Amino acid sequence: MGWIEALVLGAVEGLTEFLPISSSAHQLLAGQLLFGGHDPGAAFTAVNQIGAETAVLIYFFRDIVRIVKAWFLSLIGKVPRSDPDARLGWFVIVGSIPIAVLGLLFQDAITTTLRNLWITVAMLFLVGIVLWLADVHAARVAKAVQAAKAAAATPRVAAARQVTEAAEAAEPAAKPRRVRDDTTAEIAAAVQVAQAAAAPVAGKPVGKTLDRMTWRDAIIYGLCQAAALIPGVSRSGATISGGLFMGYDRPSAARYSFLLSLPAIYASGFFEARHIGSEAIAWGPMIGSTVVAFVVAFAVIAWLLRFVSTHTFRGFAVYRVLLAAVVAGLLITGVVAAGGA
């Protein structure tokens, strides 16, 4: 692999690693279209990702230090194990287990068979649909939450809340029935309005942030990340979709996707580094590619966190489906080879 190819692939990695569009798919395509059908290989991709992950490490350095510190202190009892940062440390560890186990079990298939572009096309399309549905679900949840908040802010509901709180203070065992008995019909109706507004999300956490994560959520996140072992799935696409379906808001889903990727990618990159230095991939171009990936990824992280605070992921979903159609067309016409032998 020459310097130009390595640097271009480094830029592709940095640009696509954290967007839910699959960095591995884009590196495969870049090799096919720009460099005579050359597959950069699983080892190059894994080591190249270290550059992008280093951008995460630096961008979230304070958060990571705080989480690691709280986790260690919780082990010796100086910080409660219920501390949100300590729990988040455990969640990242637990969420990293599925991809580690499955990565070792299916290592041969991941480096050969699964790098077939037809598989990539299928994953680009399917995860694109999943991402769209997850974003639609997130929008419905947000709308329900806003409706409940708006209802709770009305004067009638505020009055009902004051009466309810007063009744409970006088008799802790007081039930809504007591409130209805002791208040006017208007206030009772206001209570029902508030309950009806909250009904779409009753009993189900919505708009969650990372401090409300559970063990169940951590395991589901981990399984979603493990799906990214298949090129075309996208680590961020799978984990963000899973987070949205579980009720997390978009910034939290994206943020945790970054944090969860650290152990898996560093472990994979250092493990595959044993293949670098051969005639196919020299250390010079490899290091250059990793540096470029770091610089580009750092800018992408900053942009994406701002973007998701005010935008949806549906544009990325549409892009995935369109890209799948384009790649399928290129395969059918023989412009690119499927590979994956």
Secondary structure, DSSP 4 states (H G I P E B T S, - for coil): --HHHHHHHHHHHHHHTTTTT-HHHHHHHHHHHHTTT---HHHHHHHHHHHHHHHHHHHTHHHHHHHHHHHHHHHTTSS-TT-HHHHHHHHHHHHHHHHHHHHHHTHHHHHTGGG-HHHHHHHHHHHHHHHHHHHHHHHHHHHHHHHHHHHHTSHHHHHHHHHHHHHHHH-TT--HHHHHHHS-HHHHHHHHHHHHHHGGGTTS--SB-GGG--HHHHHHHHHHHHGGGSTTS-HHHHHHHHHHHTTB-HHHHHHHHHHHHHHHHHHHHHHHGGGTTSSSS-HHHHHHHHHHHHHHHHHHHHHHHHHHTTS-SHHHHHHHHHHHHHHHHHHHTTSS-----
